[in-house]
Amino acid sequence: MDQVKATAAFVANRSSHVVVDSAGLEKVVENIQDKIPKIEWDFEGIHYFDNGPLTVQYLFVLDTLNFCFWPDKNLNYDDLASGLKEALENDKSVFDADHLQKITGLQLRNLLKWPRPLPLEDERVRLLHEVGFELERSFGGQASNLVESCGRSAAKLVATIASHFPGFRDHSVYKGHQIFLYKRAQIFAADLYGAFKGQGYGEFNDISSITIFADYIVPAMLRKLGVLKYSSTLASIIESNKEIVSGSEEEVELRACSIYAVEKMRDLISVKLGKQVLSVELDLWLWAYGVQNPSLPHHRTLSIYY
């Protein structure tokens, strides 16, 4: 994902609200040693897994909807993943392309057994319609055909998703330049890699090209570790739980600087510790620790990409 890395670096080198602290990065890497645990993608708990095309369809639907939970304080990713899993176990056709094209907000809530409207519910429904339509039109209704068309390249998979599904085009404009972040498309590639353990539908020759997925938890953890520093204005906004405007300089800098910082962390780990780690692994590590620290001030924005 050279576009993502290059444009993240462009933002990091011009950022005024977020700074990647080199000394903080050095300190984190010095303290890491063998402290990065190998975190497995856990399909035995909240995710559906049958080692076949239905798992791919499930993951694509899951990652279509994987955004913006915070407005409902009781809703989180686990609710989404486990709710979709149960729905699929009850009806193996529930995520067929023709069904996705017709789903309503109420039906989605019922699938998840959620008692009230979901955050950005209309947008979630619109995205499912888009996914169902394009899967049927271009990939025989099957997300597995989409994956197979990319020849074991995670980068090509991300590019193909962005080309066919506008809702996955995670672009922003920053200081007159287009920035590419591709959070959910990259998560899909990483989920396939994790669920299938790098085999079958999860076998990619270039999984190392995938960056982290700049969500609201990872920046919070990088800040806690001293890797990211915020301006006083941005810190005040976050700590007072105010909403950050979607597509604003602050949001783009938070996301891009997180990607840039973890790429630098990978490089330092390689040079100083002689270890090769994937950004996917670092993302899982940071995300897991962030979830274990729910009191961390997170970044609130109404966006399908964050």
Secondary structure by P-SEA (a helix, b strand, c coil): caaaaaaaaaaaaccccccccaaaaaaaaaacccccccccccccccccccccaaaaaaaaaaaaacccccccccccaaaaaaaaaaaaaaccccccaaaaacccaaaaaaaacccccccaaaaaaaaaaaaaaaaaacccccaaaaaaaacccaaaaaaaaaacccccccccccccbbbbbbaaaaaaaaaaaaaacccccccccccccccccccccaaaaaaaaccccccaaaaaaaaaccccccccaaaaaaaaaaaaaaaaaaaaaaaaccbbbbaaaaaaaaaaaaaacccccccccccccc
